Amino acid sequence: MHTPTEPTASPWRVRDFRVLFSATALSQLGTNVSYVAVPLVAVTALDARPGQVGALAALSTAAFLFIGLPAGVWVDRMRHGRILIGADLGRAVLFSSVPVAWWSGTLTLAQLYAVVLLNGCATVFFDVGSQSVLPRLVDRAALVRANTAVVSLQAAGNIAGRGAGGGLVQLLTAPVAVLCAAGAHLVSALRLCALRPGDEPPRPAPESRLGVQIAEGVRHVLGDRELRALALTAALSNFGSQIVTTMLPILFVRELGLSAGALGLFWGAGGLGLLLGAWCARPLAARLGHGRALGLTGASLAPAALLVPLVGRGPWLWIAGAAWVLTLLKTGVDNVLGVSLRQRMTPDALLGRMNATFRFLLTGALAVGAAVSGLIGELAGVRAALWVGGALLAVNFLPVFLSPVRARRELPQQRDTVTISRKMPR
């Protein structure tokens, strides 16, 4: 892999970054198509109830709670390219099993639960591995541009992938849409084979036990006031958004009588917000400073989430859609600037464990949010779940706004040595 020796203005000049980017585009397409198609398989083909849809969404991210932290240690020890290829191949096989079972008349909710849980395990390694390999492919000075490209790609995947997912479900049925997602992951794995093998990643000391190495990553994140604030804001954002999005298929298809295509377009509108946020992140940071850009965009845009639960037919669909765009625009800014900050604040030897700790907290929030959403949907109704999620999204900016992050104008100097506080926050 590319090892930078002098500043590279653009990550696009690095061949391996282009390979990673194109493979990630295919993987994101598969992820977003399945994001729409799998719950619609449960709702339309298996007549799943709100609690069952919530359980399905919770299991899709529960793997980060089970193996998220040790995955960081394993990623720090292994070649990242092999991790990414294996993860995409696994996801292709898992999603292929859904249409096969549907065509043979044997598809059950239990199989869907197993597929999304194991798919989550593969996603753990893909996400941690891709975020850990990026700083090795490009110069540190190009990290913001590289992260802008990746977040823009994720946003475009939300627009194109979720919109395509809704369209595929409407035209070809949900199980066939899942098969298309499997194909995208397979092609992504083939593309990743073009990554050139590079130097071995820095390995933790062999005498260190797994628990000790995990604890180092956790202390690095939770023992630092700025990293802790970034993690809390992102976790609140994921928690609130998952409570909202878990109930949207039921609200759109059953209660409002809207099509799967309309649901895909609504989710796609959120992707447009992510894309706009990613594009605005660098200009905002240049004008306001990295920390102030995070704080002010959060305070200005997060309250728009309180309009999302008003979604309905007619003009309220457009009002809620616009609010969803603004909510995700804020998330797009957070993703670019927050990820760049935490990568610059982490030594290379801890990148895998830092990313795994963040993914554990952030995706764990998704798992808990999905379960909470299903519970609220069963006990108090779908609309009540949307109000809880919207309220959480409206205040998720506060940890960063009230922390030292808000005062930062520039990215910090790269930390070359591991200096971890032994004190955990109370």
C-alpha positions in Angstrom: 0.0 0.0 0.0 1.0 3.6 -0.4 3.3 5.0 2.2 3.4 8.8 2.0 6.9 10.3 2.0 5.9 13.9 1.1 2.7 15.9 1.3 0.2 14.8 -1.3 -2.4 17.6 -2.0 -5.1 15.2 -3.3 -5.9 11.7 -2.2 -7.0 11.0 -5.7 -3.4 10.8 -6.8 -3.0 7.7 -4.7 -3.9 4.5 -6.7 -4.8 2.5 -3.6 -7.2 5.2 -2.4 -8.9 5.1 -5.7 -9.3 1.3 -5.5 -10.6 1.6 -1.9 -13.0 4.3 -2.9 -14.5 2.4 -5.9 -14.9 -0.8 -3.9 -16.5 1.1 -1.0 -18.9 2.7 -3.5 -20.1 -0.8 -4.5 -20.2 -2.0 -0.9 -22.3 1.1 0.0 -24.7 0.4 -2.8 -25.2 -3.1 -1.5 -25.6 -1.9 2.1 -28.2 0.7 1.2 -30.2 -1.5 -1.0 -30.4 -4.1 1.7 -31.2 -1.4 4.3 -34.5 -0.8 2.5 -35.1 -4.3 1.2 -34.6 -6.5 4.2 -37.1 -4.8 6.6 -39.6 -4.7 3.6 -39.1 -8.5 3.2 -40.1 -8.8 6.8 -43.1 -6.4 6.5 -44.5 -7.5 3.1 -43.5 -11.2 2.8 -43.6 -12.3 6.5 -46.1 -9.8 7.9 -43.8 -8.7 10.7 -45.1 -6.7 13.7 -43.4 -3.5 15.0 -41.6 -5.4 17.7 -40.3 -7.9 15.2 -39.1 -5.1 12.8 -37.4 -3.5 15.8 -35.7 -6.8 16.7 -34.5 -7.2 13.1 -33.0 -3.7 13.1 -31.4 -4.3 16.5 -29.8 -7.6 15.4 -28.4 -5.9 12.3 -26.1 -3.8 14.5 -25.8 -6.0 17.6 -22.5 -7.5 16.4 -20.8 -4.2 17.3 -21.7 -4.8 20.9 -20.5 -8.4 20.8 -17.3 -8.2 18.9 -16.8 -4.5 18.2 -14.0 -4.0 20.7 -11.9 -7.1 20.1 -12.3 -6.5 16.3 -10.1 -3.4 16.8 -7.3 -5.5 18.3 -7.6 -8.0 15.5 -7.6 -5.3 12.8 -4.4 -3.8 14.3 -2.8 -7.2 13.9 -4.0 -8.2 10.4 -3.6 -7.0 6.8 -6.5 -4.7 6.2 -7.0 -5.7 2.5 -7.7 -9.3 3.4 -10.2 -8.2 6.1 -12.1 -6.0 3.7 -12.3 -8.8 1.0 -13.4 -11.4 3.5 -16.1 -9.1 4.9 -17.6 -8.4 1.5 -17.6 -12.0 0.4 -19.3 -13.0 3.6 -22.0 -10.4 3.1 -22.6 -11.6 -0.5 -23.2 -15.2 0.6 -25.5 -14.2 3.5 -27.7 -11.9 1.4 -27.9 -14.5 -1.4 -29.5 -17.0 1.0 -32.6 -14.7 1.4 -34.0 -14.9 -2.2 -33.1 -18.6 -2.4 -35.1 -19.4 0.7 -38.0 -17.1 -0.5 -38.1 -18.9 -3.9 -38.1 -22.3 -2.2 -40.9 -21.2 0.2 -38.8 -21.7 3.3 -38.0 -18.1 4.3 -38.7 -17.4 8.0 -38.1 -14.5 10.4 -35.5 -16.6 12.2 -33.4 -16.8 9.0 -33.7 -13.0 8.5 -32.6 -12.6 12.1 -29.5 -14.8 11.5 -28.7 -13.1 8.2 -28.7 -9.6 9.6 -26.7 -10.6 12.7 -24.0 -12.3 10.7 -24.0 -9.5 8.2 -23.4 -7.2 11.1 -20.3 -9.2 12.1 -18.9 -8.8 8.6 -19.7 -5.1 8.7 -17.8 -4.7 11.9 -14.6 -5.8 10.3 -15.3 -3.9 7.0 -16.0 -0.6 8.8 -13.2 -0.7 11.3 -10.7 -2.0 8.6 -11.6 0.7 6.1 -11.4 3.6 8.6 -8.1 2.2 9.9 -6.5 1.7 6.4 -7.4 5.2 5.2 -4.7 7.1 7.1 -2.1 4.6 5.8 -3.1 5.3 2.2 -3.0 9.1 2.2 -0.9 11.8 3.8 -2.2 13.1 7.1 -2.6 16.6 5.5 -5.0 15.0 3.0 -7.2 13.3 5.6 -10.0 15.9 5.5 -10.2 15.7 1.8 -10.1 11.9 1.9 -12.8 11.8 4.6 -14.9 14.3 2.7 -14.8 12.0 -0.3 -15.7 8.9 1.8 -18.6 10.7 3.6 -19.8 12.1 0.3 -19.8 8.6 -1.1 -21.8 7.3 1.9 -24.3 10.1 1.3 -24.5 9.4 -2.4 -25.0 5.8 -1.4 -27.9 6.8 0.8 -29.5 8.7 -2.1 -28.8 6.3 -4.9 -28.8 3.0 -2.9 -31.9 3.6 -0.8 -33.7 5.2 -3.7 -32.7 2.2 -5.9 -33.7 -0.2 -3.1 -37.2 1.2 -2.9 -37.5 1.1 -6.7 -36.2 -2.5 -6.9 -38.6 -3.6 -4.2 -41.5 -1.9 -6.1 -40.5 -3.3 -9.5 -39.0 -6.7 -8.6 -40.1 -7.6 -5.0 -38.0 -7.2 -1.9 -36.2 -10.6 -2.0 -34.9 -9.9 -5.5 -33.7 -6.5 -4.3 -31.7 -8.3 -1.6 -30.1 -10.5 -4.3 -29.0 -7.3 -6.1 -27.4 -6.2 -2.8 -25.5 -9.5 -2.6 -24.2 -8.9 -6.2 -22.9 -5.4 -5.2 -20.9 -6.9 -2.3 -19.4 -9.6 -4.5 -18.2 -7.1 -7.1 -16.8 -4.9 -4.3 -14.7 -7.9 -3.0 -13.3 -8.5 -6.5 -12.3 -4.8 -6.8 -10.5 -4.9 -3.4 -8.3 -7.6 -4.8 -6.5 -4.8 -6.7 -5.2 -3.3 -3.4 -1.5 -3.6 -3.4 0.0 -5.4 -0.3 1.9 -3.0 1.9 3.8 -3.0 5.1 2.3 -4.9 8.0 0.3 -2.6 10.3 1.9 -1.8 13.7 1.2 -4.7 16.0 0.5 -4.5 19.7 3.2 -6.0 21.9 2.8 -9.8 21.8 2.9 -10.1 25.5 -0.2 -7.9 25.9 -3.4 -9.8 26.5 -6.5 -9.1 24.4 -8.3 -7.4 27.4 -5.4 -5.1 28.0 -5.2 -4.0 24.4 -9.0 -3.4 24.3 -8.7 -1.4 27.5 -6.0 0.8 25.9 -8.3 1.7 23.1 -11.3 2.4 25.4 -9.1 4.6 27.7 -7.8 6.5 24.7 -11.3 7.5 23.7 -13.1 7.9 27.0 -10.1 9.4 28.8 -9.8 12.3 26.4 -12.3 15.1 26.8 -12.5 15.9 23.1 -12.7 12.3 21.9 -15.3 11.6 24.5 -17.5 14.5 23.4 -17.2 13.5 19.8 -18.2 9.9 20.7 -21.2 11.1 22.8 -22.6 13.4 20.1 -22.3 10.7 17.5 -23.8 8.1 19.7 -26.8 10.3 20.5 -27.2 11.0 16.8 -27.2 7.3 15.9 -29.6 6.5 18.8 -32.2 9.1 17.8 -32.0 8.4 14.1 -32.3 4.7 14.6 -35.5 5.1 16.7 -36.9 7.2 13.8 -35.9 5.0 10.9 -36.8 1.7 12.4 -40.5 2.7 12.4 -40.6 4.4 9.0 -41.3 1.3 7.0 -44.4 0.5 9.1 -45.5 4.2 9.1 -45.1 4.6 5.3 -46.4 1.3 4.1 -49.1 0.4 6.7 -50.3 3.6 8.3 -49.9 6.2 5.5 -50.5 3.7 2.6 -47.4 5.1 0.7 -45.3 3.0 -1.6 -41.9 1.4 -1.0 -40.6 3.9 -3.6 -41.8 6.8 -1.5 -39.9 5.4 1.5 -36.8 5.0 -0.5 -37.0 8.6 -1.7 -37.5 9.8 1.9 -34.4 8.0 3.0 -32.7 9.2 -0.1 -33.5 12.8 0.9 -31.5 12.2 4.1 -28.6 11.0 1.9 -28.8 14.3 0.1 -28.4 16.1 3.4 -25.4 14.0 4.2 -23.8 14.8 0.9 -24.4 18.6 1.3 -23.0 18.4 4.8 -19.9 16.6 3.6 -19.4 19.2 0.9 -19.9 22.1 3.3 -17.6 20.7 6.0 -14.2 21.9 4.6 -15.4 25.5 3.7 -17.1 25.8 7.1 -13.9 24.6 8.9 -11.8 27.0 6.9 -14.0 30.0 7.8 -15.0 29.2 11.4 -12.4 26.7 12.5 -13.0 22.9 12.9 -14.4 23.0 16.4 -16.7 26.1 15.9 -18.0 24.6 12.7 -19.0 21.5 14.6 -20.6 23.4 17.4 -22.5 26.1 15.4 -23.8 23.8 12.7 -25.1 21.5 15.5 -26.8 24.3 17.4 -28.4 25.7 14.1 -29.6 22.5 12.4 -30.2 19.9 15.1 -33.6 21.3 16.3 -35.0 20.7 12.8 -35.4 17.1 13.8 -38.5 18.0 15.9 -40.4 18.4 12.6 -39.6 14.8 11.4 -42.3 13.1 13.5 -45.0 15.3 11.8 -44.5 13.3 8.5 -47.8 12.4 6.8 -49.5 12.7 3.5 -49.5 15.9 1.4 -47.5 19.0 2.5 -46.4 17.3 5.8 -44.4 14.8 3.8 -42.4 17.6 2.2 -42.0 19.4 5.5 -40.7 16.3 7.3 -38.5 15.5 4.3 -36.9 18.9 4.4 -36.3 18.6 8.2 -34.7 15.2 7.6 -32.4 16.8 5.0 -31.3 19.4 7.5 -30.8 16.8 10.3 -28.6 14.7 8.1 -26.8 17.8 6.8 -25.6 18.3 10.3 -24.5 14.7 10.5 -22.5 15.0 7.2 -20.5 17.9 8.7 -20.0 15.9 11.9 -18.8 12.9 10.0 -16.1 14.7 8.0 -14.7 17.0 10.7 -15.2 14.6 13.6 -13.6 11.6 11.9 -10.7 13.8 10.8 -10.2 15.1 14.3 -10.2 11.7 15.9 -7.8 10.2 13.3 -5.3 13.1 13.9 -5.6 12.6 17.7 -4.7 8.9 17.5 -1.3 7.3 17.0 -1.1 4.8 14.1 -0.7 1.9 16.6 -4.1 2.7 18.1 -6.1 3.4 15.0 -7.8 0.1 14.9 -8.7 0.1 18.5 -9.8 3.8 18.5 -12.1 3.1 15.5 -13.4 -0.1 17.0 -14.3 1.8 20.3 -16.1 4.5 18.3 -17.9 1.9 16.2 -18.8 -0.1 19.4 -20.4 3.0 20.9 -22.0 4.4 17.8 -23.3 1.2 16.3 -24.2 -0.1 19.8 -26.4 3.0 20.0 -28.0 1.8 16.7 -28.7 -1.6 18.2 -30.2 -0.2 21.4 -32.1 2.4 19.4 -33.7 -0.2 17.2 -34.8 -2.2 20.2 -36.2 0.8 22.0 -38.0 1.9 18.8 -39.7 -1.5 18.5 -40.7 -1.4 22.2 -42.1 2.1 22.0 -43.9 1.1 18.8 -45.5 -1.9 20.4 -46.5 -0.1 23.6 -47.2 3.5 22.6 -47.5 3.5 18.8 -45.3 4.2 15.8 -45.7 8.0 16.0 -44.6 8.1 19.7 -41.3 6.4 18.7 -40.7 9.1 16.1 -41.2 11.8 18.7 -38.7 10.2 21.1 -36.1 9.9 18.3 -36.7 13.4 17.0 -36.2 14.9 20.5 -32.9 13.0 20.9 -31.7 14.2 17.5 -32.6 17.8 18.5 -30.2 17.8 21.4 -27.4 15.6 20.1 -25.0 18.6 19.5 -24.7 19.4 23.2 -21.7 17.2 24.2 -19.5 18.8 21.5 -21.0 22.3 22.0 -20.1 22.2 25.7 -16.6 20.7 25.3 -13.2 22.0 24.4 -13.7 20.8 20.8 -15.7 24.0 20.1 -12.6 26.1 20.6 -10.4 24.3 18.1 -9.6 26.2 14.9 -7.1 23.7 13.4 -6.6 19.9 13.3 -4.2 18.9 16.1 -0.7 17.7 15.4 -0.5 13.9 14.8 0.2 12.0 17.9 3.2 9.7 17.2 3.3 7.9 20.5 0.7 6.2 22.7 -0.1 8.3 25.7 -3.2 7.0 27.4 -4.7 8.3 30.5 -5.3 5.7 33.2 -8.2 7.6 34.6 -11.6 6.9 33.2 -14.3 9.6 33.3 -16.8 9.4 36.1 
